[in-house]
Amino acid sequence: MTGRTGSCERTTSETAVKVDIDLDGGSVSASTGIPFFDHMLDQLGRHGGFGLAVECRGDLEIDAHHTVEDVGIAIGTAFSEALGDKAGVRRFASNRVPLDEALVDVSLDLSGRPYLHYEVGFPGQKILGDPPFDPQLIEEFWRAFSVSAALTLHVESIRGANTHHIVEACFKAVARSLRDAVAVDGDAVPSTKGSL
């Protein structure tokens, strides 16, 4: 299977986003104006085994919400395009990933049915940086991604005390699960319906 690539350019009055993805590998870069979020997107690409390029100009003078959500929409759209008809993919995957004291469990299905179950609590503090990052935005990112990618995603924090560790474990666990789910394991569409 070759050519599993996708792209999305999305411009609104709040953001301008450009995403390119290659499910079979490549370089990773992210530039959103939010350093911590760029770091998380880097984790998504590297641990997912994807080539991923993300550029976003957003209304950060208001807050980071529009940027984070719209990047999720664009990555999900590009991811869906790259999957095509999903012939040969494994479809299901789950991983439990630790980062020091934090432990996050992820299960997903490339089902064609958008759904997010997100059960992740944070100790309450923002992640320091310039600008600081509000961890509540991570749920908005995963919701936007799962809806645009048309997949079922369950993310649950098992334990954790450090907000940075919890968020990063989420990204790594989703990335590893996506990597497993998109792996080629035959040539048929993995569904009794014949399509996903």
C-alpha contacts under 8 A as a table, 3 or more apart, distances in Angstrom:
res1	aa1	res2	aa2	distance
1	M	4	R	7.63
1	M	184	V	7.73
3	G	22	D	7.82
3	G	82	A	7.89
4	R	22	D	5.84
4	R	23	L	5.69
4	R	24	D	6.81
4	R	82	A	4.67
4	R	83	L	6.26
4	R	84	G	7.58
5	T	20	D	7.46
5	T	21	I	5.54
5	T	22	D	4.36
5	T	23	L	6.33
5	T	78	A	7.69
5	T	79	F	7.78
5	T	81	E	7.07
5	T	82	A	4.27
5	T	83	L	7.70
6	G	20	D	5.89
6	G	21	I	5.33
6	G	22	D	6.64
6	G	77	T	7.93
6	G	78	A	4.45
6	G	79	F	6.09
6	G	80	S	7.45
6	G	81	E	4.96
6	G	82	A	4.32
7	S	18	K	7.50
7	S	19	V	5.39
7	S	20	D	4.34
7	S	21	I	6.23
7	S	77	T	7.51
7	S	78	A	4.51
7	S	79	F	7.82
7	S	81	E	7.31
7	S	82	A	7.90
8	C	17	V	7.74
8	C	18	K	5.75
8	C	19	V	5.22
8	C	20	D	6.69
8	C	74	A	5.58
8	C	75	I	7.35
8	C	77	T	6.42
8	C	78	A	5.34
9	E	16	A	7.53
9	E	17	V	5.64
9	E	18	K	4.45
9	E	19	V	6.49
9	E	74	A	7.08
10	R	15	T	7.78
10	R	16	A	5.81
10	R	17	V	5.15
10	R	18	K	6.52
10	R	74	A	6.81
11	T	14	E	7.80
11	T	15	T	5.80
11	T	16	A	4.27
11	T	17	V	6.26
12	T	15	T	5.32
12	T	16	A	6.30
14	E	58	G	5.81
14	E	59	D	5.60
14	E	66	H	6.57
14	E	67	T	7.84
15	T	56	C	6.81
15	T	57	R	5.58
15	T	58	G	4.21
15	T	59	D	6.49
15	T	66	H	6.92
15	T	67	T	6.30
15	T	70	D	7.21
16	A	56	C	5.54
16	A	57	R	5.28
16	A	58	G	6.46
17	V	54	V	7.39
17	V	55	E	5.72
17	V	56	C	4.36
17	V	57	R	6.64
17	V	70	D	7.24
17	V	71	V	6.46
17	V	74	A	6.96
18	K	53	A	7.92
18	K	54	V	5.90
18	K	55	E	5.23
18	K	56	C	6.44
18	K	74	A	7.23
19	V	52	L	7.30
19	V	53	A	5.56
19	V	54	V	4.66
19	V	55	E	6.54
19	V	74	A	6.29
19	V	75	I	6.16
19	V	78	A	6.82
20	D	51	G	7.76
20	D	52	L	5.79
20	D	53	A	5.19
20	D	54	V	6.79
20	D	75	I	7.91
20	D	78	A	6.66
21	I	50	F	6.69
21	I	51	G	5.35
21	I	52	L	4.59
21	I	53	A	6.55
21	I	75	I	7.82
21	I	78	A	6.40
21	I	79	F	6.68
21	I	82	A	7.24
22	D	25	G	5.74
22	D	26	G	6.78
22	D	50	F	5.54
22	D	51	G	4.70
22	D	52	L	6.57
22	D	82	A	6.97
23	L	49	G	7.08
23	L	50	F	4.77
23	L	51	G	6.48
23	L	79	F	7.85
23	L	82	A	6.84
23	L	83	L	7.93
23	L	182	V	7.58
24	D	49	G	6.79
24	D	50	F	5.78
24	D	51	G	7.05
25	G	49	G	5.42
25	G	50	F	4.27
25	G	51	G	4.51
26	G	49	G	7.87
26	G	50	F	6.10
26	G	51	G	3.76
26	G	52	L	7.14
27	S	50	F	7.75
27	S	51	G	4.96
27	S	52	L	6.46
27	S	53	A	7.65
28	V	42	D	6.23
28	V	45	G	5.97
28	V	46	R	6.79
28	V	50	F	7.56
28	V	51	G	5.48
28	V	52	L	4.70
28	V	53	A	5.66
29	S	42	D	6.43
29	S	52	L	6.32
29	S	53	A	4.84
29	S	54	V	6.24
30	A	38	D	5.17
30	A	39	H	7.78
30	A	41	L	6.45
30	A	42	D	6.56
30	A	52	L	7.89
30	A	53	A	5.83
30	A	54	V	4.59
30	A	55	E	5.98
31	S	34	I	7.62
31	S	35	P	7.93
31	S	38	D	6.06
31	S	54	V	6.14
31	S	55	E	4.91
31	S	56	C	6.29
32	T	35	P	7.45
32	T	37	F	7.48
32	T	38	D	6.38
32	T	54	V	7.46
32	T	55	E	5.78
32	T	56	C	4.61
32	T	57	R	6.19
32	T	58	G	7.53
32	T	67	T	7.32
33	G	38	D	7.86
33	G	56	C	7.47
33	G	57	R	7.15
33	G	58	G	7.87
33	G	60	L	7.75
34	I	37	F	5.39
34	I	38	D	6.18
34	I	64	A	7.71
34	I	130	D	7.47
34	I	131	P	6.65
34	I	133	F	7.73
35	P	38	D	5.04
35	P	39	H	6.28
35	P	129	G	7.38
35	P	130	D	7.39
35	P	131	P	7.92
36	F	39	H	5.02
36	F	40	M	6.43
36	F	127	I	7.98
36	F	129	G	7.19
36	F	133	F	6.87
37	F	40	M	5.00
37	F	41	L	6.21
37	F	68	V	7.82
37	F	133	F	7.77
38	D	41	L	5.09
38	D	42	D	6.14
39	H	42	D	5.05
39	H	43	Q	6.40
40	M	43	Q	4.98
40	M	44	L	6.30
40	M	168	E	6.43
40	M	171	F	6.43
41	L	44	L	4.89
41	L	45	G	6.33
41	L	171	F	7.86
42	D	45	G	5.29
42	D	46	R	6.05
43	Q	46	R	5.24
43	Q	47	H	5.74
43	Q	48	G	7.82
43	Q	168	E	7.71
43	Q	171	F	6.51
43	Q	172	K	6.19
43	Q	175	A	7.54
44	L	47	H	5.63
44	L	48	G	5.63
44	L	171	F	5.74
44	L	172	K	6.24
44	L	174	V	7.52
44	L	175	A	5.01
45	G	48	G	5.08
45	G	49	G	5.99
45	G	50	F	4.96
45	G	51	G	6.31
45	G	52	L	5.57
45	G	175	A	7.13
46	R	49	G	5.22
46	R	50	F	6.36
46	R	51	G	7.86
47	H	50	F	7.79
47	H	172	K	6.12
47	H	175	A	5.36
47	H	176	R	5.75
47	H	179	R	7.62
48	G	172	K	7.86
48	G	174	V	7.97
48	G	175	A	4.22
48	G	176	R	5.28
48	G	177	S	7.62
48	G	178	L	6.13
48	G	179	R	4.71
49	G	179	R	6.24
50	F	179	R	7.94
54	V	71	V	7.80
56	C	67	T	7.06
56	C	71	V	7.24
57	R	67	T	7.50
58	G	64	A	7.78
58	G	66	H	6.93
58	G	67	T	5.29
59	D	62	I	5.76
59	D	63	D	6.78
59	D	64	A	7.37
59	D	66	H	7.23
59	D	67	T	7.25
60	L	63	D	4.73
60	L	64	A	5.31
60	L	67	T	7.45
63	D	66	H	7.40
64	A	67	T	5.41
64	A	68	V	6.16
64	A	133	F	7.81
65	H	68	V	5.35
65	H	69	E	6.09
65	H	137	L	6.39
66	H	69	E	5.30
66	H	70	D	5.84
67	T	70	D	5.33
67	T	71	V	6.01
68	V	71	V	5.32
68	V	72	G	6.33
68	V	137	L	6.85
68	V	138	I	7.80
68	V	140	E	7.36
68	V	141	F	5.77
69	E	72	G	5.09
69	E	73	I	6.39
69	E	137	L	7.74
69	E	140	E	5.70
69	E	141	F	4.94
69	E	144	A	5.95
70	D	73	I	4.96
70	D	74	A	6.20
70	D	141	F	7.91
70	D	144	A	7.40
71	V	74	A	5.08
71	V	75	I	6.06
71	V	141	F	7.45
72	G	75	I	5.27
72	G	76	G	6.02
72	G	140	E	7.98
72	G	141	F	4.91
72	G	142	W	6.67
72	G	143	R	7.75
72	G	144	A	5.01
72	G	145	F	4.49
72	G	148	S	7.93
73	I	76	G	5.21
73	I	77	T	6.13
73	I	141	F	7.82
73	I	144	A	4.92
73	I	145	F	5.21
73	I	147	V	7.71
73	I	148	S	5.51
74	A	77	T	5.09
74	A	78	A	6.17
74	A	145	F	7.65
74	A	148	S	7.60
75	I	78	A	5.16
75	I	79	F	5.93
75	I	145	F	6.48
75	I	148	S	7.97
75	I	149	A	7.91
76	G	79	F	5.00
76	G	80	S	6.12
76	G	144	A	7.30
76	G	145	F	4.44
76	G	146	S	6.53
76	G	147	V	7.38
76	G	148	S	4.63
76	G	149	A	4.17
76	G	150	A	7.86
77	T	80	S	5.22
77	T	81	E	6.33
77	T	145	F	7.74
77	T	148	S	5.12
77	T	149	A	5.53
78	A	81	E	5.10
78	A	82	A	6.17
78	A	149	A	7.81
79	F	82	A	5.09
79	F	83	L	6.30
79	F	149	A	6.10
80	S	83	L	5.18
80	S	84	G	6.61
80	S	148	S	7.40
80	S	149	A	4.84
80	S	150	A	7.21
81	E	84	G	5.41
83	L	86	K	5.29
83	L	182	V	7.67
84	G	87	A	7.88
85	D	189	V	7.38
85	D	195	S	7.22
85	D	196	L	7.10
86	K	89	V	5.74
86	K	91	R	7.99
86	K	189	V	5.96
86	K	190	P	7.81
86	K	196	L	7.09
87	A	186	G	7.81
87	A	187	D	5.43
87	A	188	A	4.99
87	A	189	V	4.11
87	A	190	P	6.99
88	G	183	A	7.98
88	G	184	V	5.13
88	G	185	D	5.30
88	G	186	G	4.48
88	G	187	D	3.94
88	G	188	A	4.96
88	G	189	V	5.70
88	G	190	P	6.87
89	V	181	A	6.43
89	V	182	V	5.04
89	V	183	A	5.42
89	V	184	V	4.56
89	V	185	D	5.68
89	V	186	G	7.15
89	V	187	D	7.72
89	V	189	V	7.24
89	V	190	P	6.98
90	R	93	A	7.75
90	R	180	D	7.13
90	R	181	A	4.98
90	R	182	V	6.04
90	R	183	A	5.88
90	R	184	V	6.33
90	R	185	D	5.80
90	R	190	P	7.04
91	R	109	D	5.66
91	R	110	L	5.10
91	R	111	S	7.39
91	R	181	A	4.65
91	R	182	V	6.39
91	R	190	P	6.70
92	F	107	S	7.68
92	F	108	L	5.87
92	F	109	D	4.60
92	F	110	L	6.60
92	F	180	D	7.81
92	F	181	A	5.24
93	A	107	S	5.82
93	A	108	L	5.56
93	A	109	D	6.71
93	A	177	S	5.15
93	A	178	L	7.13
93	A	180	D	5.90
93	A	181	A	5.17
94	S	105	D	7.51
94	S	106	V	5.39
94	S	107	S	4.07
94	S	108	L	6.26
94	S	177	S	5.35
95	N	105	D	5.98
95	N	106	V	5.42
95	N	107	S	6.61
95	N	173	A	5.82
95	N	174	V	7.69
95	N	176	R	6.84
95	N	177	S	5.85
96	R	103	L	6.94
96	R	104	V	5.60
96	R	105	D	4.31
96	R	106	V	6.26
96	R	173	A	6.30
97	V	103	L	5.72
97	V	104	V	5.45
97	V	105	D	6.54
97	V	169	A	6.04
97	V	170	C	7.82
97	V	172	K	6.99
97	V	173	A	5.35
98	P	101	E	7.12
98	P	102	A	5.54
98	P	103	L	4.29
98	P	104	V	6.42
98	P	169	A	6.14
99	L	102	A	5.12
99	L	103	L	6.38
99	L	165	H	5.80
99	L	166	I	7.40
99	L	168	E	7.57
99	L	169	A	5.72
100	D	103	L	7.92
100	D	165	H	7.21
101	E	159	R	7.23
101	E	160	G	5.42
101	E	161	A	6.83
101	E	162	N	7.72
101	E	165	H	7.70
102	A	157	S	7.78
102	A	158	I	7.52
102	A	159	R	5.37
102	A	160	G	3.84
102	A	161	A	6.73
102	A	162	N	7.25
102	A	165	H	5.89
102	A	166	I	5.39
102	A	169	A	6.94
103	L	157	S	6.16
103	L	158	I	5.34
103	L	159	R	5.35
103	L	160	G	6.33
103	L	166	I	7.10
103	L	169	A	6.71
104	V	155	V	7.19
104	V	156	E	5.77
104	V	157	S	4.45
104	V	158	I	5.49
104	V	159	R	7.24
104	V	166	I	7.21
104	V	169	A	5.93
104	V	170	C	5.90
104	V	173	A	6.80
105	D	155	V	5.95
105	D	156	E	5.19
105	D	157	S	6.24
105	D	158	I	6.79
105	D	170	C	7.81
105	D	173	A	6.85
106	V	153	L	7.34
106	V	154	H	5.54
106	V	155	V	4.68
106	V	156	E	6.43
106	V	170	C	7.73
106	V	173	A	5.95
106	V	174	V	6.09
106	V	177	S	7.14
107	S	153	L	6.10
107	S	154	H	5.22
107	S	155	V	6.87
107	S	174	V	7.93
107	S	177	S	7.06
108	L	151	L	7.18
108	L	152	T	5.41
108	L	153	L	4.53
108	L	154	H	6.17
108	L	177	S	7.00
108	L	178	L	7.73
108	L	181	A	7.89
109	D	151	L	5.85
109	D	152	T	5.10
109	D	153	L	6.74
109	D	181	A	7.47
110	L	113	R	7.87
110	L	150	A	7.14
110	L	151	L	4.71
110	L	152	T	6.50
110	L	181	A	7.28
110	L	196	L	7.59
111	S	114	P	7.66
111	S	150	A	6.90
111	S	151	L	5.22
111	S	152	T	6.28
111	S	196	L	5.82
112	G	149	A	7.81
112	G	150	A	4.59
112	G	151	L	5.36
112	G	152	T	7.76
112	G	196	L	5.29
113	R	150	A	5.25
113	R	151	L	5.43
113	R	152	T	6.18
114	P	146	S	5.74
114	P	147	V	4.66
114	P	148	S	7.61
114	P	149	A	7.40
114	P	150	A	4.37
114	P	151	L	4.72
114	P	152	T	5.35
115	Y	143	R	7.74
115	Y	146	S	6.46
115	Y	147	V	6.66
115	Y	150	A	7.74
115	Y	151	L	6.45
115	Y	152	T	4.58
115	Y	153	L	6.11
116	L	142	W	7.42
116	L	143	R	5.93
116	L	146	S	6.55
116	L	152	T	6.04
116	L	153	L	4.92
116	L	154	H	5.84
116	L	155	V	7.86
117	H	153	L	6.32
117	H	154	H	4.63
117	H	155	V	6.21
117	H	156	E	7.93
118	Y	139	E	6.81
118	Y	154	H	6.01
118	Y	155	V	4.95
118	Y	156	E	6.04
119	E	155	V	6.21
119	E	156	E	4.70
119	E	157	S	6.35
120	V	155	V	7.22
120	V	156	E	5.49
120	V	157	S	4.85
121	G	157	S	6.99
122	F	125	Q	7.53
122	F	135	P	7.51
122	F	161	A	7.50
122	F	162	N	7.79
122	F	163	T	5.75
122	F	166	I	7.58
123	P	161	A	6.25
123	P	162	N	7.01
123	P	163	T	6.37
124	G	163	T	7.69
125	Q	134	D	7.95
125	Q	163	T	7.08
126	K	132	P	6.28
126	K	133	F	5.60
126	K	134	D	4.98
126	K	135	P	6.34
126	K	163	T	7.67
127	I	132	P	5.53
127	I	133	F	5.00
127	I	134	D	6.55
127	I	135	P	7.21
127	I	163	T	6.99
127	I	164	H	6.48
128	L	131	P	7.47
128	L	132	P	4.65
128	L	133	F	6.59
129	G	132	P	4.50
129	G	133	F	6.97
134	D	137	L	5.96
135	P	138	I	5.63
135	P	163	T	7.44
135	P	167	V	7.25
136	Q	139	E	6.05
136	Q	140	E	7.43
137	L	140	E	5.10
137	L	141	F	6.35
138	I	141	F	4.99
138	I	142	W	6.31
138	I	167	V	7.54
139	E	142	W	5.23
139	E	143	R	6.07
140	E	143	R	5.13
140	E	144	A	6.09
141	F	144	A	5.25
141	F	145	F	6.08
142	W	145	F	4.97
142	W	146	S	5.92
143	R	146	S	5.26
143	R	147	V	6.10
144	A	147	V	5.39
144	A	148	S	6.11
145	F	148	S	5.27
145	F	149	A	5.84
146	S	149	A	5.12
146	S	150	A	5.68
146	S	151	L	5.25
146	S	152	T	6.56
146	S	153	L	6.55
147	V	150	A	5.00
147	V	151	L	6.72
155	V	170	C	7.18
155	V	174	V	7.89
157	S	160	G	7.38
157	S	166	I	7.38
157	S	170	C	7.93
160	G	163	T	7.62
160	G	165	H	7.40
160	G	166	I	6.04
161	A	165	H	7.91
161	A	166	I	7.61
162	N	165	H	5.31
162	N	166	I	6.30
163	T	166	I	5.14
163	T	167	V	6.20
164	H	167	V	5.33
164	H	168	E	6.08
165	H	168	E	5.19
165	H	169	A	5.97
166	I	169	A	5.17
166	I	170	C	6.30
167	V	170	C	5.11
167	V	171	F	6.53
168	E	171	F	5.16
168	E	172	K	6.19
169	A	172	K	5.10
169	A	173	A	5.93
170	C	173	A	5.21
170	C	174	V	6.14
171	F	174	V	5.27
171	F	175	A	5.96
172	K	175	A	4.98
172	K	176	R	6.08
173	A	176	R	5.27
173	A	177	S	6.17
174	V	177	S	5.08
174	V	178	L	6.06
175	A	178	L	5.14
175	A	179	R	6.13
176	R	179	R	5.03
176	R	180	D	6.31
177	S	180	D	5.12
177	S	181	A	6.05
178	L	181	A	5.00
178	L	182	V	6.07
179	R	182	V	5.61
179	R	183	A	6.32
180	D	183	A	5.33
184	V	187	D	7.69
189	V	194	G	6.02
189	V	195	S	6.08
189	V	196	L	7.33
190	P	194	G	7.38
190	P	195	S	7.69
190	P	196	L	7.81
191	S	194	G	5.34
191	S	195	S	6.16
191	S	196	L	6.70
192	T	195	S	7.84
193	K	196	L	7.63
